[in-house]
Amino acid sequence: MPMNQKPLLIHIDVDSPLKLIDFYRLTSINYDTNRLEDFYRTAFERANDFFASQSVFATFFVVGDELEKSVAIQKLVLKAFGDGHEIENHTYSHPFGLTRLTDQEIRQQIEKCGRIIREVTGTSPIGFRSPGYNLDTRIINVLQELGYHYDSSGFWSIMNPLLSITRKFLFKSGLPNADFGVVNSTLPVRVYRPHVNNWLRSDVTRDFLELPLPRTRFALPFYNNFNLWAPGLYSNLASNTIDRPYLVYLFHIIEFMDSTDPTVPKELIVHPNLKKTASHKIKRSREIIRALSKNYRVQKTRDYIRECQKSA
Ligand SMILES: [Zn+2]
């Protein structure tokens, strides 16, 4: 396969300020549905404009409870779907530490979000990402039982142990998702079929795919939030040189927003990238996509999944 034909899949996790408030344990903030809808309106418009300007179709991983309670949010998600983007499952309520829940609770989180997506778009989701990349073998097995075709939560980088320590240091009581479930440096960097007894191992006979998130040759994370936070010189170099069999390039919807947006609570300034202006981040994201496009070709995730399923 020529260099410029390697697949690039553009993903975006739709984590609202409500879910970030939960992540940072800023529980005293009052954030009502009107403000949430306004956030979705602005963020979806900017994300959709960005993807359209790059002529790419993205995969949106959406949270069920926010979709369920608001017709306005349903309309935005349906519009993204109608524009050609894919809508997949990011759990019902976005609990951090999904691996600490019971089998039944995990199943409910996935099933409820899946049902709401089906009601809104008329199409069943086939892909999943766990909040905070918190994953284990049970989650993979539940996904397959429920008819899903792939998971894309597998993530390991040198930052995993560092992040756990940093978070414990910065936040006295630690953060709820300071761990990533069951994962270590043996996590493959290619698409594979996870074994039913140990998701980190591969089983070529299995009919379910894991699409791990990328890390660089130096085991540093490679997703948009990290690249926006790192010095431009570094992220340009990383984007021009990252060499993987395929890439998932992961955005978060908050990267299209900044602390001047009235729908973004001031307290969320603890987020590493909210001080940077949205226009600056969009410009940087454009440069990164352009750099990646030299060696990769953007593909729809479902098309790529079908190709992987055909090849044994
Ligand atoms: Zn999330």
Boltz pocket constraint, residues with backbone or C-beta under 6 A from the ligand:
constraints:
  - pocket:
      binder: B
      contacts: [[A, 13], [A, 14], [A, 15], [A, 90], [A, 94], [A, 130], [A, 131], [A, 132]]
      max_distance: 6.0
